């Protein structure tokens, strides 16, 4: 499981850098400042959670159950939260009405919050 988590963390981190560069260069002339800022928010949250997965995958102080649960919550959360933000930010450029799936953004955010709380609870339940 650790290998899968670390590989996913590395992949999400690399994609976040690629999308950040894409947003800063290719989309700069095509999107409004507001939409660029929205796109950047998706990139930031994706990178934050790639780093969280890197920590979860390499830390020996996290139970296997929590490690697995956090992994799946973060993966789904990033796909829903950042993925929908990317679509919403580029809505005017793509032939897809991203507003129709905007409801999944807060679901993704909730999944990410639950993952952080699960990490906190797992840590607090450890014996000293």
C-alpha positions as CSV (number, residue, x, y, z in Angstrom):
1,X,0.0,0.0,0.0
2,X,2.8,2.4,0.8
3,X,4.3,2.0,-2.7
4,X,0.9,2.8,-4.2
5,X,0.4,5.9,-2.0
6,X,3.9,7.3,-2.7
7,X,3.5,6.6,-6.5
8,X,0.2,8.4,-6.5
9,X,1.6,11.3,-4.5
10,X,4.5,11.7,-7.0
11,X,2.0,11.5,-9.9
12,X,-0.4,14.1,-8.4
13,X,2.6,16.4,-7.6
14,X,4.0,16.2,-11.1
15,X,0.6,16.8,-12.6
16,X,0.1,19.8,-10.3
17,X,3.4,21.3,-11.5
18,X,2.4,20.7,-15.1
19,X,-1.0,22.2,-14.7
20,X,0.4,25.2,-12.8
21,X,2.8,25.9,-15.6
22,X,0.1,25.4,-18.1
23,X,-2.1,27.9,-16.3
24,X,0.6,30.4,-15.9
25,X,1.7,30.3,-19.5
26,X,-0.8,28.8,-21.9
27,X,-4.0,30.0,-20.2
28,X,-2.7,33.5,-19.1
29,X,-3.8,35.1,-22.4
30,X,-7.1,33.2,-22.6
31,X,-8.6,33.4,-19.1
32,X,-9.6,36.3,-16.9
33,X,-7.6,36.9,-13.7
34,X,-10.5,35.6,-11.7
35,X,-10.5,32.3,-13.7
36,X,-6.7,32.0,-13.5
37,X,-6.9,32.4,-9.7
38,X,-9.6,29.8,-9.6
39,X,-7.4,27.4,-11.7
40,X,-4.4,28.1,-9.4
41,X,-6.6,27.2,-6.3
42,X,-7.1,23.8,-7.9
43,X,-3.4,23.4,-8.5
44,X,-2.5,24.4,-4.9
45,X,-4.9,22.0,-3.3
46,X,-3.7,19.2,-5.6
47,X,-0.1,19.9,-4.5
48,X,-1.0,20.2,-0.8
49,X,-2.7,16.8,-1.0
50,X,0.1,15.2,-3.0
51,X,2.4,16.2,-0.1
52,X,-0.1,14.8,2.4
53,X,-0.1,11.5,0.6
54,X,3.7,11.5,0.5
55,X,3.7,12.0,4.3
56,X,1.0,9.3,4.8
57,X,2.9,6.9,2.5
58,X,6.2,7.3,4.3
59,X,5.2,7.7,7.9
60,X,5.4,4.7,10.2
61,X,3.1,6.3,12.8
62,X,-0.1,5.8,10.8
63,X,-2.2,2.7,11.1
64,X,-2.7,0.6,7.9
65,X,-6.5,1.2,8.1
66,X,-6.1,5.0,8.4
67,X,-3.4,5.0,5.6
68,X,-5.7,3.2,3.2
69,X,-8.8,5.3,4.1
70,X,-6.8,8.6,3.9
71,X,-5.4,7.5,0.5
72,X,-8.8,6.9,-1.0
73,X,-10.4,10.0,0.5
74,X,-7.6,12.2,-0.8
75,X,-7.6,10.6,-4.2
76,X,-11.4,11.1,-4.6
77,X,-11.2,14.5,-3.0
78,X,-8.5,15.8,-5.3
79,X,-10.4,14.4,-8.4
80,X,-13.6,16.0,-7.3
81,X,-12.3,19.2,-5.8
82,X,-9.4,20.1,-8.1
83,X,-10.8,18.4,-11.1
84,X,-14.1,20.3,-11.0
85,X,-12.2,23.6,-10.3
86,X,-10.1,23.0,-13.4
87,X,-13.2,22.5,-15.5
88,X,-15.0,25.4,-13.9
89,X,-12.1,27.8,-14.5
90,X,-11.7,26.8,-18.1
91,X,-15.5,26.6,-18.8
92,X,-15.3,29.4,-21.4
93,X,-12.7,27.5,-23.4
94,X,-14.1,24.0,-23.4
95,X,-17.3,22.7,-25.0
96,X,-18.6,21.4,-21.8
97,X,-21.0,23.1,-19.3
98,X,-18.8,22.6,-16.2
99,X,-21.4,24.5,-14.1
100,X,-23.5,21.4,-14.3
101,X,-21.0,19.5,-12.2
102,X,-20.1,22.3,-9.9
103,X,-21.9,20.5,-7.0
104,X,-19.0,18.0,-6.8
105,X,-16.5,20.7,-5.7
106,X,-17.8,20.9,-2.1
107,X,-18.1,17.1,-2.0
108,X,-14.4,16.9,-2.9
109,X,-13.6,19.5,-0.3
110,X,-15.5,17.5,2.3
111,X,-13.6,14.3,1.4
112,X,-10.3,16.2,1.9
113,X,-11.4,17.5,5.2
114,X,-12.4,14.0,6.4
115,X,-9.0,12.7,5.4
116,X,-7.2,15.3,7.5
117,X,-9.5,14.6,10.5
118,X,-8.9,10.9,10.1
119,X,-5.1,11.5,10.2
120,X,-5.6,13.7,13.3
121,X,-7.8,11.0,15.1
122,X,-5.4,8.2,14.1
123,X,-2.5,10.2,15.6
124,X,-4.4,11.1,18.8
125,X,-5.4,7.4,19.3
126,X,-1.7,6.3,19.3
127,X,-0.3,5.0,22.5
128,X,2.6,7.1,23.8
